[in-house]
Amino acid sequence: MHEMSLINDLVEKIERIAREQNVRRIVKAKVWLGALSHISADHFREHFEQGTRGTVAQDAQLDVDVSDNIDDPHAQDILLISVDCQADE
């Protein structure tokens, strides 16, 4: 279940951003999958959907960029690039 631990780390980052920005919902998240991250975009989406249930990112649109550069220093990583927030009213 290595994928879920990666998703849990990502969700923690997203929730921290939401708290810091005082927002009630994340409507979109953009992530980058390194060429050696060993997870496909589709598989990542499935885990993201499961991992965000009951969080500020539930039902958020997910934009996934997949690198094919195995020489990139982050080739083994999954990086959170950006989030779009819905502010508290």
C-alpha positions in Angstrom: 0.0 0.0 0.0 2.9 2.3 -0.7 0.7 4.4 -3.0 -1.7 5.2 -0.2 1.1 6.4 2.0 2.1 8.8 -0.8 -1.5 9.9 -1.2 -1.8 10.4 2.5 1.3 12.7 2.5 -0.1 14.6 -0.4 -3.5 15.0 1.3 -1.8 16.3 4.5 0.0 18.9 2.4 -3.3 19.9 0.7 -5.1 20.2 4.0 -2.3 22.3 5.5 -2.5 24.7 2.6 -6.3 24.9 3.0 -5.8 25.7 6.7 -3.1 28.3 6.0 -5.2 30.0 3.4 -8.4 29.7 5.4 -10.4 28.0 2.7 -13.2 25.5 3.0 -12.6 23.5 -0.2 -9.9 22.6 -2.7 -11.5 22.5 -6.1 -8.5 21.5 -8.2 -5.1 20.0 -7.5 -2.2 19.7 -10.0 0.4 17.0 -9.4 3.6 15.9 -11.2 4.5 12.2 -11.4 8.2 11.6 -11.9 9.2 9.0 -14.5 10.4 6.6 -11.8 7.5 7.2 -9.4 6.1 3.7 -10.4 2.5 4.8 -10.6 0.4 5.6 -13.7 -1.8 8.7 -13.9 -4.9 6.5 -13.8 -3.8 4.5 -10.8 -2.9 7.7 -9.1 -6.3 9.2 -9.8 -8.0 6.2 -8.2 -5.9 6.5 -5.1 -6.4 10.2 -4.9 -10.2 9.8 -5.1 -10.1 7.3 -2.2 -7.6 9.3 -0.2 -9.5 12.6 -0.3 -12.9 11.2 0.7 -14.1 13.3 3.7 -11.4 15.9 3.2 -11.3 19.5 1.9 -10.1 18.0 -1.4 -13.0 15.5 -1.9 -14.3 15.8 -5.5 -11.5 18.1 -6.5 -10.5 18.0 -10.1 -7.1 16.4 -10.5 -4.6 17.5 -13.1 -1.8 15.0 -13.5 1.4 15.7 -15.5 3.6 12.7 -16.1 7.3 13.1 -16.8 9.3 10.7 -19.0 12.7 12.2 -18.0 14.4 9.5 -15.9 17.4 11.9 -15.3 15.2 14.5 -13.6 16.4 14.9 -10.0 12.8 14.4 -8.9 12.2 11.3 -11.2 11.1 9.2 -8.2 8.8 11.8 -6.7 5.2 12.8 -6.8 5.1 16.6 -6.4 2.1 18.8 -5.6 2.4 21.7 -8.1 -0.6 23.8 -7.2 -4.1 23.8 -5.7 -7.1 26.0 -6.5 -9.1 26.9 -3.5 -12.7 28.0 -2.8 -12.6 30.7 -0.1 -14.7 30.7 3.0 -17.6 33.0 2.7 
